[in-house]
Amino acid sequence: MREIFVTAAEEVLADARTTIVLADISAAAFAPAAARYPDRVVNVGIREQLMMGVAGGLALTGQRPIVHSYAPFLVERAYEQIKLDLDHQGVGAVLVSVGASYDRAAAGRTHLAPADVALIDTLNDWTVHVPGHPDEVPGLLRDAVCGRGSAYLRLSTQTNARAYPEAGDLRVMRDAGPGAPLLVAVGPLLDAALAAVADRPVTVAWTHRPRPFDTAGLRALAGTEVILVEPYLAGTSARVVGAALADRPHRLLTLGVGRSDLRRYGTPEDHDRWHGLDAAGLRRSVDAFLTPARAAA
Amino acid sequence: MTTTTATDPALLGALLDRVRAGREFGANVYSTLDVLQVLYDRVLRITPATVDDPDRDRFLLSKGHAVAGYYALLAAKGFVPADWLDDQGGPESRLGDHPDRLLVPGVEIGSGSLGHGLGLGVGTALGLRAQGRTDPRVYVLLGDAELDEGSNHEAIAYAGATGLGNLTAIVVDNRSASHGWPGGAASRFTVNGWTAATVDGRDHAALHTALTKHDHHRPHVVVAVVTDGE
């Protein structure tokens, strides 16, 4: 996804409003673009606070900044700059991260950012894109850059087998009929979710745009059992789902990355397993949720 | 577009009293007033008619708590109606204890949390450069204690290294930094390639000279030392 992002970002640089702001991460990949647009590919060095301040200042002059770094450095390190230099100034930017929850698991906690979407979710009116396949990235980036507000694109090395470029609103991937439990999967967890409930009467809907969440679609599809499967902190979208279904009795299971620092390395696949986000883990959680009495026994 | 009319001290004093409304102001307000007057009287190319002109000079008040004199001066220059000053901080007021750019005409950034203005100023300078706007300058007003914030040092190093010539920082130095800046605040900038001038922050002629002697090739800092009347 990172490579296809670089290519797509070079293309949107044709618009003179676009400015890419980097803090050394991916700077080599953007070197050709920097040579072509020296005033609009800005690498501030390893300075993440400045990176976000610069984005705010650029936006104040009418430029459209694309700010890019590793997820923990982009979203967590200078959170106050995101809050004040963008939101409070009333200007927008497009933030594009790589690394996701545990793409570089062997690098340890410093390079893991499962809380990024939850942090962005403390802000108002942000669009969040979590593509599930590299081919979804260019369209999402173009849409975000063409907009005026703020958007967060969360790129990952984890992908589904197929791309579904038009899936902002919930898209039904498997229909188990009226009243069936609804599983909502986000981004690259679609394939694992489909595999987990392949032989269960569960409807599966998917999106790569968790914010704004398609609450109308959710209300149309949801029965009394709703299962959220997200590739970042478990429960990140629980408040949205809870509010959307506040007027009806429902049960909600939220699956995602756990909160504890595991202090384990390994591969992203290992972390999927440890957080119960592989197909087998998802199946165990879904089965327990749908047959609570048996699970308790 | 340059404003050259000196602000009437009696008018400014009366406007400041309307903001003050019987409260006591600290050194952070009075130590900034002279710099603000020189900027708005003699340096900044901005008027109430040009607050949205893309080629205007930008003034970014980073030390947002020094806002009372700023509001008084904005009223004196006609950016905001004087009667806005009378209920500063009130429930219906547009004038908070820190300024909000979306609420106050002529205010370029919402500030208050220290250490944000210089980064925004660097981005603004870069944006103007990317648009081929070579005339407008970006002025950012900081305090010496605010300079403690590490975010400023990211901005100082980057602006110096890249020769961001359309940027001027003004540091009002009233010796309020907890651990001080041995060698003077200016040395933190010059070591990173900025030009610098350190002057008496009450001396309008010296401030004007310092604020206008940038060389267009490097960022420039004016340290306005204010030691009296604290």
Boltz contact constraints between the chains, C-beta under 6 A:
constraints:
  - contact:
      token1: [A, 39]
      token2: [B, 129]
      max_distance: 6.0
  - contact:
      token1: [A, 39]
      token2: [B, 130]
      max_distance: 6.0
  - contact:
      token1: [A, 40]
      token2: [B, 130]
      max_distance: 6.0
  - contact:
      token1: [A, 42]
      token2: [B, 126]
      max_distance: 6.0
  - contact:
      token1: [A, 44]
      token2: [B, 158]
      max_distance: 6.0
  - contact:
      token1: [A, 47]
      token2: [B, 154]
      max_distance: 6.0
  - contact:
      token1: [A, 49]
      token2: [B, 151]
      max_distance: 6.0
  - contact:
      token1: [A, 49]
      token2: [B, 154]
      max_distance: 6.0
  - contact:
      token1: [A, 50]
      token2: [B, 119]
      max_distance: 6.0
  - contact:
      token1: [A, 50]
      token2: [B, 154]
      max_distance: 6.0
  - contact:
      token1: [A, 50]
      token2: [B, 155]
      max_distance: 6.0
  - contact:
      token1: [A, 50]
      token2: [B, 158]
      max_distance: 6.0
  - contact:
      token1: [A, 53]
      token2: [B, 119]
      max_distance: 6.0
  - contact:
      token1: [A, 53]
      token2: [B, 120]
      max_distance: 6.0
  - contact:
      token1: [A, 53]
      token2: [B, 123]
      max_distance: 6.0
  - contact:
      token1: [A, 54]
      token2: [B, 122]
      max_distance: 6.0
  - contact:
      token1: [A, 54]
      token2: [B, 123]
      max_distance: 6.0
  - contact:
      token1: [A, 56]
      token2: [B, 120]
      max_distance: 6.0
  - contact:
      token1: [A, 56]
      token2: [B, 123]
      max_distance: 6.0
  - contact:
      token1: [A, 57]
      token2: [B, 120]
      max_distance: 6.0
  - contact:
      token1: [A, 57]
      token2: [B, 123]
      max_distance: 6.0
  - contact:
      token1: [A, 57]
      token2: [B, 124]
      max_distance: 6.0
  - contact:
      token1: [A, 58]
      token2: [B, 123]
      max_distance: 6.0
  - contact:
      token1: [A, 58]
      token2: [B, 127]
      max_distance: 6.0
  - contact:
      token1: [A, 60]
      token2: [B, 124]
      max_distance: 6.0
  - contact:
      token1: [A, 61]
      token2: [B, 124]
      max_distance: 6.0
  - contact:
      token1: [A, 61]
      token2: [B, 127]
      max_distance: 6.0
  - contact:
      token1: [A, 61]
      token2: [B, 128]
      max_distance: 6.0
  - contact:
      token1: [A, 63]
      token2: [B, 127]
      max_distance: 6.0
  - contact:
      token1: [A, 84]
      token2: [B, 113]
      max_distance: 6.0
  - contact:
      token1: [A, 84]
      token2: [B, 116]
      max_distance: 6.0
  - contact:
      token1: [A, 85]
      token2: [B, 116]
      max_distance: 6.0
  - contact:
      token1: [A, 85]
      token2: [B, 120]
      max_distance: 6.0
  - contact:
      token1: [A, 88]
      token2: [B, 110]
      max_distance: 6.0
  - contact:
      token1: [A, 89]
      token2: [B, 110]
      max_distance: 6.0
  - contact:
      token1: [A, 90]
      token2: [B, 102]
      max_distance: 6.0
